[in-house]
Every structure is written in structure tokens, then in C-alpha cells.
Amino acid sequence: MKENIVNDMWYKEVSEDQWLFSEERAREEGTEAAEFLITRPGMTVFDCPCGDARVSYYLAKKGAKVTGVDLNPHFVEKARERFGKAGLEGSFRIGDIRDISYPGGCDLYFSWFNSFGYFTDEENRKVMKKISDCIKPGGRLVMENPIPAQVISILNKKYEENHADTERSYDSEYKRMNIHYPNQNVTVSIRIYDRNEYIEMFEASGLKLIGSYSEHFTPYDENKMRMILIAEKESASGSFS
């Protein structure tokens, strides 16, 4: 797959359960994230793409005011239902991450579980700038994504023979994981960035890395599966706290 070929409509073709992990995992990770990230009631959180808000729901339970955006109308509907049934404060709308805005800036931009990297490198950099623009000075971004070496290792071991429903591969030239669904004849391509590449994008967008962790907010380890990066938006004076 060439790096400049991206199927913007993949989410309409692929089963929704491919993009939402279990409610049990959402409860575990959401609770951990809330304890670690929500430091005071009333913090404004922008969750994009939010899915059905099964993770940011736990941030709201800790007192955060959550705004969510997702391309999938059904996810947005389910997010509204989830928050409504619990009596939690939340606002959800349909939208494209490439066109997002958050007037006044949020305290925390929440990007969880493979929510970044679906476009070309150039577009992804523009998305990172959009994300930064949504964060108020002194506010923070948290991104949870796979560690590239582990993605490659798993693909090589687990998918030596393609599954009946998916064909997965790693393009080392463009550093992309490609997931092909033969039944729908659609391919999802995700750019897998490493920690240093994220740091470069952060800095180019007025953000500074202030924390690196592995899953469950444990100390960062390249041998683990996931990384959680926290970056801070520079203040109006151009400095960081």
C-alpha cells in the first residue's frame, strides 16, 4: 500500500466491534486513567475520536466534563445514551478529527486506543496541530498507542497465516499496519509511530512531552505492548510549567 492511499470511509465498511475493546477492559483502563489524569472536578476533557465513550465515561464519573467527537453516528448515539443513563455531563457530536475545534481550549485532550495515525504522515502532522489547537495553554494531551516493535513482532508471529476474516501485514517502508477485510474488500492503514516520532510531532505543534508510561501507567518500557504519552501545551508566554 502506498503511503498516500487512505480509505476515509473504512469505518462504514468494517464491523464496529473491530474498533471497540471490551467493556471490562474499558472499565479497567478508564478507571486507571481517571485516577491518574483527573486531578480536580470540572476538568474539561475532549475525547476524539470518542467511539461510544466507554473509556471517557470513567473520566466523567471522576468529575470531568467530557466532550466527544466521532465519525461514526452510531457511536455518538451510544455515547449519548451511556452518559444520559448515568446522569453524567457530556456532549457528543459527529465530526472528523481533521476538522476539530474546541473554543477556549480543553484541560485535557484524550486520545486512547489506536486513535491516531489513520492518514498520511503529512495529514497526521496536521491533525496533531489541530489537536494542539484544541488544548488551552498549560493543558495536556494524553495519547495511548502501540509500541512499534511489539506490533511488528505480533504480526510476524500471529499472522503468519492470514485469518479468514482479516489479512494483516506491516509495511516497513511506510511504517504502517495494514488490515485487509476480504469480505468487505476494504483495507484500514494505520501509521505506527514510535516515541521519538511523537516527540517530534509534539514539539512542532507547541507541545512538550512531560511523561512516558507503559500500560496501566507503569514505568515506560520498550518491551511492553503499549505506550502512554503525556504532553503539555506551551503557555501564552511560550514557556512550559
PyMOL commands that set and color helices and strands:
alter all, ss='L'
color gray80, all
select helices_A, chain A and resi 10-13+16-18+23-37+56-61+73-86+97-99+121-133+148-158+195-204+215-217
alter helices_A, ss='H'
color red, helices_A
select strands_A, chain A and resi 44-47+65-70+90-94+106-111+135-146+167-171+176-181+186-191+207-214+218-219+226-233
alter strands_A, ss='S'
color yellow, strands_A
deselect
rebuild
show_as cartoon
